[in-house]
Amino acid sequence: MSIETIEKDVCIVGGGPAGMILGMLLAKAGKEVIVLESHDNFDREYRGEVLQPRFLQLMEQIGLRAYLESFPSSKLTCGALYYNDKRKGEFSFSGFSKDIPYALWMPQPILLQALYDKAAELPGFSMRFHAQVKELLHDGDRIAGVTAEGAQGPVHVKAKVTVGADGRFSAVRRLGGFEFEYEHHAGDLIWFTVPKPEHWGDELRIQISDGHGYIILPKYPNHLQVGVAVPVEEWKEIREHGIQPFREELLAANPAFRAFAEELKDFKPFVLLQVKDFLVKRWAKDGCLLIGDAAHCASPVGAVGVSLSVTTAVMAADVIYDALEAGDVSAERLDRVQEQREEEIRAIHKIQVRGAKMVFTSTPFIRTIAPILLSLAAKTKLLPAIQRRTLLMAHPLPIHERFTFK
């Protein structure tokens, strides 16, 4: 069987938000780009569907905010902190962001399709679905592309720069022998979805209880996405005890869960997501760069993972473009992405680790002081300061006009 060979300036592995935006920007700047996506299409279930104000700030800079907001979505304008059924505090996005006083809940299939449609207008952009990377190609010490298994058989994609944008379980990271600097596993979120009560509005809630913590998010168009925070390994114990004790906990936790819990017969409606953050020690090798969750996975705490990944993608576009123009795709040149992004990533990871300790802890002392901590956070300037630090960009990025759609 003959093997198809494709040659491009850049091969991006992973068609999530970071990979799609990087591919779009490089094609906008005149480079030949291909994005390889292992799935058959965008129509599947995702967890990272909250787009924080910092994401919308960035889209405003590159001229895509109005375009993206024209697609189906809902706005999250406020939030509340609960201890059991008692409201301990509240916050509004307008309290720390006057220009963008909301987060956007956009189903990721809609977001990715919108990005694809925009990118597909550019002559240098192409994309292959059902393309699973099996090997990395090499030219001496330089990573020079990938071998992927496609719908019609294997394909060699030769590229001057190969980008791993393929998420927390990155094949490029594994095949390239990239090493972790650190990894934290705070606990697990057990996700399920229920209809949104009419009175709920656009409010997200963080609820600490004597049992577990809950993250409750309005989900477009008319549901709530609920994450039950359980310590590491506890989900296995819960399942061993059978559905009835967990069903009773959900019945007592929130009236919005009642109809769902009453119908529960087993654990099939639940999806486990490990709450991990990690940082790869060095994101670049000669001819290859990791971005997004492949390089710096954020935990779901604060729902900033997509925003951080896309910020790295935008900055990577500039570095890769300059590297291609200079004919220098060495690790030292591509390292500039990490040099620009690592400080913020580390800072936000530290904030997430602290927040996770309260949400995921099983320590009785922390459970006892949780309502006090929630009240203090809501009534002082602490919460807005943390939100401003994590959910907003401190300064606009220096984005060259070659990458904008204005």
C-alpha angles and dihedrals in degrees: 000000000000116000118228113235124204125185122202139156091242133018113198116195110206130041099216123119095284095047094044094049093046091050092047094050095047091048089048087056091053103263126135108244137175125191118205117204121185095208125076095240143339095270104107141100119284135181102200101072102128113101109199125211090264090062091051090047088056093046088051089056095052093041100249104104097094090043093053095042089056089072125082111288142126131233125236106208105167146010142205137211117221136186105201102313096334119103107228100177147332141215138197127214087227087065092073103017119045095170096049107022096178147047119235124234105203121165105245095230087060093046094048094046090051091051091046092050091052094045093047089064089067117087094219096054126092135160137199122201123199090034112137116188113233105166143009119238119225137203102193106304093341121097101234106182140301144277111229133185106233136185090266097040136279122343131192113217110194115196141167089225126025116197125200105212093148101119138243093327093047117180091199091055092049096044092044094053095237114172131221121237093196141347129193124195106194097173140286134290115217106206129205135156130228134174113274114246114239093242094052098086119175096324124130118202138206109199125189116193141174086260115034138339120251134206109200119189130179106242122205125285108007112329141091121233109211128196119194109206112221129173119251113292093005094108089065090054092048091053092048090057092055132241100288100076091046091046090054091050091053092047089056098039102069136348089231089067096050102095091043093049094046090059096047115123100158143353097273095107092060128088122196121220118185110228101225137151123189142167126214111226095229121010098197139062126171105298095359138087134180119214137175120004090350088067106023115013114194123206119244090255105118093006093248100130097102092045093051093046094050092048089056090048092054092049091045090056090063094045094047093046091052091045092053092047090050093045089234116118096159122142089250090059095044090046087079089084092060092043089058098042109031099081094057094042092053092048094051092045088056091052090049093050091053093048093047092056090067097040097045103031123118092191111124093216093057090046089053096052095037095096090049092050092047092051093048093048092051097044099045133055090260097093096047089047092053091045092049090050095050106028101041134056109241092216136008114266119249095249118176116230090240087076099047131095096208 
